[in-house]
Amino acid sequence: MKNALGRRAAIGWCRERDLTPQRMWPLLRDAGGVEALLSLTEAELGQRLGSTARARAALRAADDPRIDRWAAELERSGVRLLTPFDDDGYPPLLAEIADPPLTLFARGALDRLSGPAVAVVGSRNATHYGRDVAAGLARGLSSVGIAVVSGLARGVDAAAHEAAVDGAGGTIAVLGCGLDVDYPKENARLKQEIACRGVLLSEFAPGEEPRPQNFPIRNRIIAGLSSGVVVVEASRRSGSLITARLAADFGRDVFAVPGSVFSETSAGTHELLRDGAILCRGVEDVFAELFPSLGTPAAAPLSAPVRLPEELGQEARRLFEALRSETEASAEELVTRLEMPAAVVLAALFELEGAGLASESDGRYRLRR
């Protein structure tokens, strides 16, 4: 049953930076619910919150008539406010974690939130290989009705969202800022597509700018929404490893895609595999672990092979394959790695550029998507 007082309190508390889910949920459980918590005196609540100012803010927020007006204004603008005290709409899997968001701001096809979901996350500095893999996995999941969850960052996240948005499962983008803030700027068009055909979600109220501390908070939502998390590429200090650790803490399956041993962007995924993550060679591995009722489809490549021009020389083909496993590389790095003469490498790079397959910036070469 919907708890109107709980909904109002949750919406009010989300506007107070000190009244975080991590602070409020233990109190709610200890008190026995919202009504019991709000029946405490300011002094009693202050003792539990460690601050009279926090107690005053908690009591005031739950009884502030401006909350209703603010919520109504957001709803009129197309932003849905979801709380764990609503009888529908709030993602059921997310509600199971210890500190679910008190309020979620949402826009889009909200029915996606009640179906099965898998997260596909990875490096912002993804290689060509990583973007291809993410797109292949996301397309395969979404095609059978499984929503693909990610964080709308550049790199792996963007590739996953783009591949999933038109599928039967669609995609859910969890932001580390308010829904009305375009971050990163280059994903503004993709964000609009997701708002129309998928779901945009944030724990942060409209107007909230992205801050470094927001992203681990965002990552727990990605993990909490999902039955499993697939890490495609991650360096040793990647935020994707935080998502993977949270997923494991929540009892979700963690998958990792192997990459080149030469690539720093796969160092984190290899550590996950060493520590017990499930090897992900394609979408069939995810189906086998999480959705066995779908059967195990014939193994498919993680990404479609790229058709290279027939006239492309053998040396250019070697460089193309080398760049597939790197975010970018200089000519000198390619000379050392491939043990090819510098003149041959430069000629092959010129050939790749001429074919529209690679581009150069500040002496660094990368493949075009």
Sequence and secondary structure as in RCSB ss.txt:
>XXXX:A:sequence
MKNALGRRAAIGWCRERDLTPQRMWPLLRDAGGVEALLSLTEAELGQRLGSTARARAALRAADDPRIDRWAAELE
RSGVRLLTPFDDDGYPPLLAEIADPPLTLFARGALDRLSGPAVAVVGSRNATHYGRDVAAGLARGLSSVGIAVVS
GLARGVDAAAHEAAVDGAGGTIAVLGCGLDVDYPKENARLKQEIACRGVLLSEFAPGEEPRPQNFPIRNRIIAGL
SSGVVVVEASRRSGSLITARLAADFGRDVFAVPGSVFSETSAGTHELLRDGAILCRGVEDVFAELFPSLGTPAAA
PLSAPVRLPEELGQEARRLFEALRSETEASAEELVTRLEMPAAVVLAALFELEGAGLASESDGRYRLRR
>XXXX:A:secstr
   HHHHHHHHHHTTSTT  HHHHHHHHHHHTSHHHHHTS HHHHHHHHT HHHHHHHHHHHT HHHHHHHHHHH
HTT EEE TTSSSSS TTGGGSSS  S EEEEE GGGGGS EEEEE  TT  HHHHHHHHHHHHHHHHTT EEEE
   TTHHHHHHHHHTTSSS EEEEESS TTS SSGGGHHHHHHHHHHSEEEESS TT    TTHHHHHHHHHHHH
 SEEEE    TT HHHHHHHHHHHTT EEEE    TT GGGHHHHHHHHTT EE SSHHHHHHHH GGG      
 SS      TT  HHHHHHHHHHHTSS EEHHHHHHHHT  HHHHHHHHHHHHHTTSEEEETTEEEE  
